[in-house]
């Protein structure tokens, strides 16, 4: 089992990054952490490892966004995770799982553990669960986009994350919300031309 002390240290580092850069939002971070821990318990996975993976998956998202490299944030996060996990002396088996959790959370590469899969599914809650969708909508509005562009951005992220969901338990939990938001987004578009 991964150390609770290490998981808490990594969580502190992630919260410090959020305080510094503002991304991910605390609401998104807390939602994915809550749902990830819930999934880990239900699936008998290592809760501490899942917590650390969630803390690391977007730990440099804010910095990447500030530097104009948000699409490359996974690379930023992997590099930072490698550095801090090495500094913390994390054992190889956990190190590999955590790096995979960060690198695979967008579904671009295969998961090597149930913990990495849980991390990716927990990330999906940020953009499908009502608390996450409303927070993301507010974030996109703050970026100054026009109404229909905001809706397109929210819907694109909703679809992207629903496509990444791989755990039946998470799919079942989020399907109703996904359908509801698809309907809401269709109704919310301006029909005037």
Secondary structure, 3 states (H helix, E strand, C coil): CCCHHHHHHHHHHHHHHHHHHCCCCHHHHHHHHHHHHHHHHHCCCCHHHHHHHHHHHCCCHHHHHHCCCHHHHHHHHHHHHHHHHHHCCCCHHHHHHHHHHHHCCCCCCCCCCHHHHHHHHHHHHHHHCHHHHHHHHHHHHHCCCCHHHHHHHHHHHHHHHHHHCCCHHHHHHHHHHHHHHHHHHHHHCCCCC
